[in-house]
Amino acid sequence: MSPARAAVLAGWGGALPEQVVTNHEIAARLDTTDEWIRTRTGIRERRKAGPGESTVELAVRAARDALRGGRADAVVLATSTPDQVCPASAPQVAARLGLGTVPAFDVNAVCSGFLYALATAAGFISSGIAQRVLVIGADVFTSLIDPEDRTTVPIFGDGAGALLLRAGDPSESGALGPIDLHSEGEQAELLWVKAGGSRCPVPAEPRERYLVMQGTSVFRQACARMAESSRAVLEQAGWMVGDVDRFVGHQANIRILQATAKQLGLPADAVVANIDRVGNTSAASIPLALADAVAEGTVVPGHKVLLSAFGAGLTWGATLLTWPSLD
């Protein structure tokens, strides 16, 4: 019987657009203030993609950093803002990276998408389909935001993050632990874009092409579901809450991160957050937060790291790993 194959972290990277949009700039044109945005979301500024900074472009930039850990023989791109409806954006990313004819495809679970992509990549590795899988989360989410909506404009930003996974041993540092994923489609309308798909390809009115969010309900669901999924993977891995050094949740709102950590019994200093600088970047948020945390020394080799996300769909999930030392 062949030994179990695990997906082991081998590289990471991140990319952001050039343009910085501050709270003061938003407050100058919408009915809001810097204080209101900061106290309710924790966000000071976010990035906005400009001409030429598409999802594919940002994904390629993040991937190049991650691929310093070696070549990939498959690409999974988590995004809800592909460069076009059809075909998927991942094959274009693979081509731009010079990866030849490797399998490449998109996964759309919105803000939970990166965890779904990690699970898919881990399956490719455990089954032997691939040895090294590039997992990217990239979104130009501002393209889905009504520029006149004071409730969503301050929250969302654009960006990309990537992790490179390789086949390895489950006992290795950097091996992905248990993965817990869920969905609840009955509540899709809490957070959705009504038009643009096959059911409603052309918006009946302009606002139907933009994201609609029922913020209070989403907040409540996000905290409960992320905590629930986190507990599940901790139990499966045999970790105690006290074993967790860092909690990297989807960067939707600082209060969601803090409330989820509190529900889990994690100390405030375990929470990794870069939302103040980048906003909610949807599928890119977890890998971007990881890349920033490593660069800042907040996440270091040996740290036990818990990842959790919640997004439209509704979708949510969690996984964990011990951060490796990569020279």
C-alpha positions in Angstrom: 0.0 0.0 0.0 1.5 3.4 -1.0 2.0 5.9 1.7 -0.5 8.8 2.2 0.3 11.9 0.2 -0.4 15.3 1.7 -0.4 18.8 0.2 2.5 20.6 1.7 3.1 24.4 1.5 6.0 25.2 -0.8 5.7 28.9 -1.6 3.5 32.0 -1.3 3.0 35.4 -2.9 0.7 38.4 -3.2 -0.1 41.3 -5.5 -2.0 44.5 -5.2 -3.1 47.2 -7.7 -1.2 50.5 -7.7 -4.1 52.8 -6.8 -4.8 53.4 -3.1 -8.3 54.6 -2.2 -8.5 56.2 1.3 -11.6 56.6 3.5 -11.3 60.3 3.1 -11.5 60.0 -0.7 -14.7 57.9 -0.3 -16.1 60.3 2.3 -15.6 63.2 -0.1 -18.2 61.8 -2.6 -20.5 59.6 -0.5 -22.5 60.1 2.7 -20.0 58.6 5.1 -16.9 59.5 7.2 -13.5 58.1 7.8 -14.5 57.5 11.4 -17.7 55.6 10.5 -15.8 53.3 8.1 -12.9 52.6 10.5 -15.1 51.9 13.6 -17.4 49.6 11.7 -15.0 47.8 9.4 -11.5 48.4 10.6 -10.6 49.6 7.1 -8.5 52.7 6.4 -7.7 52.2 2.7 -8.1 49.7 0.0 -6.6 49.1 -3.5 -8.5 49.6 -6.8 -7.5 48.0 -10.1 -6.8 50.4 -12.9 -6.5 49.9 -16.7 -4.5 46.7 -17.4 -4.9 45.4 -13.8 -7.3 42.6 -14.4 -7.9 39.4 -12.4 -5.5 37.5 -14.7 -2.8 40.2 -14.4 -3.0 40.3 -10.6 -3.1 36.5 -10.4 0.1 36.2 -12.5 1.9 38.7 -10.3 1.0 36.8 -7.1 1.8 33.5 -8.7 5.3 34.5 -9.8 6.2 35.1 -6.1 4.7 31.8 -5.1 6.6 29.9 -7.9 9.9 30.9 -6.4 9.2 27.7 -4.5 9.3 25.7 -7.8 7.3 24.9 -10.9 3.6 23.9 -10.9 1.9 21.1 -12.9 -1.7 22.3 -12.2 -3.4 25.7 -11.5 -6.6 26.3 -9.5 -7.8 29.9 -9.5 -10.4 31.0 -7.0 -12.3 34.0 -8.4 -15.7 35.4 -8.8 -14.5 38.2 -11.2 -12.9 36.3 -14.1 -11.6 38.4 -17.0 -14.6 37.2 -19.0 -17.6 35.0 -18.4 -16.2 32.3 -20.7 -13.6 30.8 -20.8 -12.1 30.4 -17.3 -9.2 32.7 -16.4 -6.9 30.1 -15.0 -5.7 28.7 -18.4 -4.6 32.3 -19.3 -2.8 32.6 -16.0 -1.0 29.2 -16.7 -0.1 30.4 -20.2 1.3 33.7 -19.0 3.4 31.8 -16.4 4.8 29.5 -19.1 3.4 26.4 -17.6 2.5 24.7 -20.9 -0.6 22.5 -21.1 -1.1 21.9 -17.4 -4.7 21.5 -16.1 -6.0 24.9 -15.1 -9.5 25.9 -14.1 -11.5 28.4 -12.0 -13.3 27.8 -8.7 -16.1 30.2 -7.6 -17.1 30.1 -4.0 -16.6 33.9 -3.7 -15.0 34.9 -0.4 -14.6 31.2 0.7 -13.2 30.4 -2.7 -9.5 30.1 -1.7 -10.3 27.4 0.8 -12.4 25.5 -1.8 -9.4 25.8 -4.2 -7.0 24.5 -1.5 -9.3 21.5 -1.0 -9.4 20.9 -4.7 -5.6 21.2 -5.0 -5.1 18.8 -2.0 -7.3 16.3 -3.8 -5.3 16.5 -7.0 -2.1 15.8 -4.9 -3.5 13.0 -2.8 -4.9 11.3 -5.9 -1.7 11.6 -7.8 -3.1 13.8 -10.5 -0.5 16.4 -9.8 2.7 16.8 -7.8 2.7 20.6 -7.4 -0.4 22.7 -7.6 -0.5 26.5 -7.8 -3.5 27.8 -5.8 -4.5 31.4 -6.5 -7.2 33.7 -5.0 -7.7 36.8 -7.2 -10.5 39.2 -7.5 -11.2 42.6 -9.0 -14.2 42.9 -6.7 -14.7 46.6 -7.2 -16.0 45.7 -10.6 -19.1 44.3 -8.8 -19.7 47.3 -6.6 -22.1 50.1 -7.2 -20.0 53.2 -7.0 -22.8 55.1 -5.3 -23.5 52.5 -2.6 -22.1 53.8 0.7 -22.6 50.4 2.3 -20.3 48.4 -0.1 -17.9 50.9 -1.6 -15.9 51.3 1.6 -15.6 47.6 2.2 -14.2 46.0 -0.9 -10.8 46.1 -2.6 -8.9 44.3 -5.3 -5.9 42.0 -5.1 -4.4 38.5 -5.5 -2.7 36.0 -3.3 -1.2 32.5 -4.1 0.2 29.4 -2.4 2.2 26.7 -4.0 1.4 23.2 -2.7 3.6 20.1 -3.3 3.2 16.4 -2.6 4.7 15.4 0.7 4.2 13.5 4.0 1.3 14.3 6.3 3.7 14.6 9.2 5.7 17.3 7.5 5.6 20.9 8.7 3.5 22.8 6.2 1.2 19.9 5.4 -2.5 20.9 5.1 -4.5 19.4 7.9 -8.2 18.6 7.8 -10.4 20.7 5.6 -14.1 21.5 6.5 -16.3 23.0 3.8 -20.1 23.8 3.7 -22.7 25.7 1.8 -26.3 26.9 2.3 -27.9 28.0 -1.0 -31.2 28.8 0.6 -29.7 32.0 1.8 -28.0 33.0 -1.5 -29.8 36.4 -1.6 -28.1 37.6 1.6 -25.1 38.4 -0.6 -25.3 38.2 -4.3 -25.2 39.8 -7.7 -28.6 39.2 -9.4 -27.7 39.7 -13.0 -25.0 38.6 -15.4 -25.6 34.8 -15.3 -27.7 32.6 -17.5 -30.9 33.2 -15.5 -30.7 37.0 -16.0 -27.9 37.7 -18.5 -28.9 41.4 -19.0 -29.8 43.5 -16.0 -33.4 44.9 -16.0 -32.0 47.9 -14.2 -28.3 49.0 -13.7 -28.2 48.1 -10.0 -28.8 44.4 -10.7 -25.3 44.0 -12.0 -23.9 45.1 -8.6 -23.4 43.3 -5.3 -26.3 43.5 -2.8 -25.5 42.6 0.8 -27.7 42.3 3.9 -24.9 43.3 6.2 -26.4 42.5 9.6 -27.4 38.9 8.6 -24.1 38.3 6.9 -22.2 39.5 10.0 -24.1 37.1 12.3 -23.8 34.1 9.9 -20.1 34.7 9.2 -19.1 34.7 12.9 -21.1 31.6 13.7 -20.2 29.6 10.6 -16.4 30.4 10.7 -16.3 29.4 14.4 -18.3 26.2 13.7 -16.0 25.2 10.9 -12.9 26.1 12.9 -13.9 23.9 15.8 -14.5 21.0 13.4 -10.9 21.1 11.9 -9.4 21.6 15.4 -11.2 18.5 16.6 -10.2 16.5 13.6 -6.6 17.5 13.9 -6.5 16.9 17.6 -5.5 20.5 18.3 -6.7 22.4 21.3 -7.7 26.0 20.9 -4.7 26.9 23.0 -2.4 25.3 20.4 -3.4 27.9 17.8 -0.7 30.6 17.4 -2.4 32.6 14.6 -5.9 32.8 13.3 -6.1 34.0 9.6 -9.8 34.5 8.8 -11.3 35.9 5.7 -10.7 39.7 5.9 -14.3 40.8 5.6 -14.5 43.1 8.6 -12.3 43.5 11.7 -15.3 43.0 14.0 -16.1 39.7 12.3 -12.5 38.5 12.9 -12.5 39.7 16.5 -15.9 38.2 17.2 -15.0 34.8 15.7 -11.8 34.7 17.6 -13.7 35.5 20.8 -16.2 32.7 20.1 -13.3 30.3 19.7 -11.6 31.5 22.9 -8.6 32.8 21.0 -6.6 35.8 22.4 -6.8 39.0 20.4 -3.1 38.9 19.5 -3.7 35.6 17.6 -5.8 37.4 15.0 -3.9 38.2 11.8 -5.4 41.2 10.0 -4.4 43.3 7.1 -7.9 44.5 6.3 -7.0 48.0 7.4 -4.7 48.4 4.4 -6.4 46.3 1.7 -10.1 46.0 2.6 -12.1 42.9 1.7 -10.4 41.3 -1.4 -12.8 38.3 -1.5 -10.9 35.1 -2.6 -7.6 36.9 -2.3 -7.9 37.8 1.3 -6.5 34.8 3.1 -3.4 34.3 0.9 -2.8 38.1 0.9 -3.0 38.2 4.7 -0.6 35.2 5.0 1.9 36.8 2.6 1.8 40.1 4.6 2.0 38.3 8.0 5.1 36.3 6.8 6.7 39.5 5.5 6.1 41.3 8.8 7.2 38.3 10.9 3.7 37.9 12.4 3.6 34.3 11.1 6.9 32.4 11.6 8.0 28.8 11.1 6.5 26.5 13.7 3.4 28.6 14.2 0.2 26.6 14.2 -2.1 28.5 11.9 -5.9 28.3 11.6 -7.6 29.5 8.4 -11.3 30.1 8.1 -13.6 31.9 5.6 -17.2 32.8 4.9 -18.7 34.0 1.7 -21.6 34.4 -0.7 -23.4 31.3 -1.6 -23.6 31.0 1.3 -20.3 29.1 1.6 -17.8 28.7 4.5 -14.9 26.5 5.7 -11.7 26.1 7.6 -8.4 24.3 7.5 -5.1 24.4 9.4 -1.4 23.8 9.1 1.9 24.3 10.9 3.9 27.0 9.1 7.0 25.6 7.5 10.5 26.9 7.2 11.3 27.6 3.5 14.9 28.5 2.6 
